[in-house]
Amino acid sequence: MSGAPGPRGATGARAAEATGAPAAGCLRGRVALVTGGTRGVGAGVARAMLRAGARVLVCARRPPDAPVTAAGRTARHLPVDLREPAAVRDLFAHLQETEGRLDVLVNNAGGTPFRPLGAADAERHARVLELNLTAPLTASLAAHRIMRDQPSGGAIVMIGSVSGTRPSPGTAAYGAAKAGLENLARTMAVEWAPAVRVNTLVLGMVRTESAHLHYGDRDGVAAVARTVPAGRLAEPDEVGEAAVFLASDRAAYITGASLLVHGGGERPAFLDAADANRPVDLDQES
């Protein structure tokens, strides 16, 4: 799930200034589609791919509030509801007709409100599964039909979450979907090799425009950031740089992999709760 706005540390500032430099040109001539690429993490991925030289298309139900741009170039928006299989098939047919190819698919669209399991009926939870698991499956199948016939094949990147690797109270269906997405990617990697590579970015907390919905105000965000070993939340463009790597020829031998982008993960809660094994001041002990 997305992270939140708040103060950036020096490391985050340096990362924001340097984004794009190592990847410049590595996707030149490629066509990339980023689902949910109009805001948040998806927009960060789209910007990174624009900087890397790709022709980038972003799809979402609604157009972006402002064009997604980087390096003097703009991503093209395609409207679609990814939960409608027929609409997805039409989208990819249009893409093949207008672009002539598809080299990269980033399955980013997804999300969930906070909703304990017992607070909603099964149908509501099923809609979360549909958006976060079934929709990426539908898009990947359509992409594969294009990529498998290309001499250069293609690359699919799933945007996963640490919520799929641990209990996810309040977002159980989302966590289950993300766990399924990671397993789905591994299976696709085996079935579709060697033409199409499939990998997953497993995200921790990311600073996005909607992060306050999950973490609260600035103080809440700062408190959450302190639980991350890196001392801050990820920037969307940092996620984008990781996606560019997995989509590029630099990752030509990487498929079926899961890359953790979580700043070191989460500090185990028991370490803060325990009253033993505290750091010792050796000067006072002597």
MIBA-293231 format. One record per residue (C-alpha): residue in one letter; x, y, z. Coordinates in steps of 0.25 Angstrom, whole numbers, padded with zeros to 4 digits, always signed. Each point is the difference from the previous one (the first is absolute). Example, Ala and Ser with C-alpha at 12.3 -4.5 7.8 and 13.67 -1.06 7.14 Angstrom:
2
A+0049-0018+0031;S+0006+0014-0002;
REM end
This chain:
286
M+0000+0000+0000;S+0004+0014-0002;G+0009+0008+0009;A-0002+0014+0005;P+0005+0015-0001;G+0009+0005+0010;P+0014+0005+0002;R+0011-0007-0009;G+0013-0004+0006;A+0013+0004-0007;T+0000-0014-0007;G-0013+0003-0006;A+0004+0013-0005;R+0012-0005-0007;A-0008-0011-0006;A-0011+0010-0005;E+0012+0008-0006;A+0006-0012-0007;T-0011-0007-0005;G+0001-0005-0014;A+0015+0002-0002;P+0004-0015+0000;A-0012-0004-0009;A+0001+0010-0011;G-0003-0006-0013;C-0001-0014+0004;L-0014-0001-0005;R+0001+0008-0012;G-0009-0005-0011;R-0008-0008+0009;V-0015+0001+0003;A-0004-0001+0014;L-0014+0000+0006;V-0002+0004+0015;T-0014-0004+0006;G-0005+0010+0010;G+0012+0009-0005;T-0007+0014+0002;R+0004+0002+0014;G+0007-0005+0012;V+0010-0012-0002;G-0005-0002-0014;A+0003+0014-0004;G+0014-0001+0006;V+0002-0013-0008;A-0005+0007-0013;R+0010+0012+0002;A+0011-0009+0002;M-0003-0008-0013;L-0001+0013-0007;R+0014+0004+0005;A+0005-0013-0005;G-0005+0003-0014;A-0012-0009-0001;R-0013+0004-0007;V-0009+0000+0012;L-0015-0002+0001;V-0008+0000+0013;C-0014-0005+0002;A-0010+0003+0011;R-0015+0002+0000;R+0002+0015+0001;P+0010+0009-0006;P+0011+0006+0008;D-0002+0014+0007;A+0013+0004-0007;P+0008-0007-0012;V+0010-0010+0005;T+0013+0006-0005;A+0015-0002+0001;A+0012+0004-0008;G-0008+0008-0009;R-0009-0011-0004;T-0014-0004+0004;A-0008-0013+0002;R-0012-0002-0008;H-0013-0004+0008;L-0009-0011-0004;P-0014-0001+0008;V-0004-0014+0004;D-0006-0007+0012;L+0010-0012+0002;R-0011-0008+0007;E-0007-0001-0013;P+0007-0011-0008;A-0007+0004-0014;A+0005+0014+0002;V+0014-0005+0004;R+0001-0008-0013;D-0005+0012-0008;L+0011+0009+0007;F+0011-0010-0004;A-0005-0001-0015;H+0000+0015-0001;L+0014+0001+0006;Q+0005-0011-0010;E-0007+0007-0012;T+0005+0014+0004;E+0014-0003+0006;G+0003-0013-0008;R+0006-0007+0012;L+0001-0001+0015;D+0013-0002+0008;V-0004+0003+0014;L-0012-0002+0009;V+0000+0005+0014;N-0012-0005+0008;N-0001+0012+0010;A-0015+0003+0001;G-0006-0005+0013;G-0003+0005+0015;T-0010-0002+0011;P-0007+0008+0011;F+0002-0004+0014;R-0011-0011+0003;P+0001-0011+0011;L-0004-0013-0005;G-0013+0000+0008;A-0004+0014-0004;A-0004-0004-0014;D-0007-0011-0008;A+0008-0009-0009;E-0004+0007-0012;R+0007+0013+0004;H+0013-0008+0003;A-0001-0007-0013;R+0000+0013-0007;V+0014+0003+0006;L+0005-0014-0005;E-0006+0003-0013;L+0008+0014-0002;N+0013-0005+0007;L+0001-0014-0006;T-0010-0004-0011;A+0002+0014-0007;P+0015-0002-0001;L-0002-0015-0005;T-0009+0006-0011;A+0010+0010-0004;S+0011-0009+0000;L-0007-0010-0009;A-0003+0010-0010;A+0014+0005+0000;H+0006-0014-0001;R-0008-0002-0013;I+0008+0012-0006;M+0014-0002+0006;R+0001-0015-0003;D+0000+0003-0015;Q+0010+0011+0001;P+0015-0004-0003;S+0004+0008+0012;G-0011-0006+0009;G-0004+0009+0012;A+0000+0003+0015;I-0011+0000+0010;V+0002+0007+0013;M-0010-0003+0011;I-0001+0011+0011;G-0001-0008+0013;S+0000+0003+0015;V+0005-0004+0013;S-0014-0001+0004;G+0000-0013-0008;T+0012-0006+0008;R-0006+0002+0014;P-0013+0001+0007;S-0008+0012-0005;P-0011+0004+0010;G-0010+0010-0005;T+0004-0003-0014;A-0001-0016-0001;A-0005-0001-0014;Y+0011+0009-0005;G+0011-0008+0007;A-0006-0013-0005;A+0000+0006-0014;K+0014+0005+0000;A+0005-0014+0005;G-0008-0006-0011;L+0006+0010-0010;E+0014-0003+0004;N-0002-0015-0002;L-0007+0003-0013;A+0012+0007-0005;R+0009-0012+0003;T-0009-0009-0007;M-0001+0009-0012;A+0015+0001+0000;V+0001-0015-0002;E-0011-0002-0010;W+0004+0012-0009;A+0015-0002+0000;P+0008+0003-0007;A-0008+0010-0008;V-0006+0008+0011;R+0007+0003+0013;V-0009+0003+0013;N+0004+0006+0013;T-0006+0006+0012;L+0004+0013+0008;V-0004-0002+0014;L-0002+0014+0006;G+0000+0005+0014;M-0006+0014+0003;V+0001+0010-0011;R-0003+0015+0001;T-0011+0003-0009;E-0011+0011-0001;S-0010-0010+0007;A+0009-0004+0011;H-0007+0008+0011;L-0012-0009-0002;H+0009-0012+0006;Y+0009+0007+0009;G-0006+0013+0005;D+0006+0014+0001;R+0014+0004-0001;D+0003-0004+0014;G-0006-0014-0003;V+0008-0001-0012;A+0013+0003+0007;A-0003-0010+0011;V-0003-0011-0011;A+0013+0004-0007;R+0008-0002+0013;T-0004-0015-0001;V+0007-0002-0013;P+0015-0003+0002;A+0003+0010-0012;G-0006+0011+0008;R-0010+0004-0010;L-0011-0004-0010;A+0004-0004-0015;E-0003+0011-0011;P-0008-0005-0012;D+0011+0003-0009;E+0009-0009+0008;V-0010-0011-0003;G+0000+0004-0014;E+0015-0002-0001;A-0001-0014+0005;A-0011-0003-0010;V+0009+0006-0011;F+0011-0010+0004;L-0009-0012+0000;A-0005+0004-0014;S+0013+0003-0006;D+0011-0009-0007;R+0008+0002+0013;A-0009-0010+0006;A+0000-0010-0011;Y+0002-0012+0008;I-0009+0004+0011;T-0014-0006+0000;G-0009-0006+0010;A+0007+0009+0011;S-0006+0009+0011;L+0008+0012+0003;L-0003+0007+0013;V-0001+0015+0000;H-0003+0003+0014;G+0012+0007+0007;G+0004-0012+0008;G-0014-0004+0004;E-0007+0002+0013;R+0007+0000+0014;P-0006-0012+0008;A-0010+0006+0010;F+0005-0010+0011;L+0014+0008+0000;D-0007+0012+0005;A-0009-0007+0009;A+0010-0008+0007;D+0007+0005+0013;A+0013-0009-0002;N+0011+0001-0010;R+0001+0015+0000;P+0013+0007-0005;V+0010+0001+0011;D+0008+0012+0002;L+0014-0006+0002;D+0006+0013+0007;Q-0011-0001+0011;E+0003-0015+0001;S+0015+0001+0003;
REM end
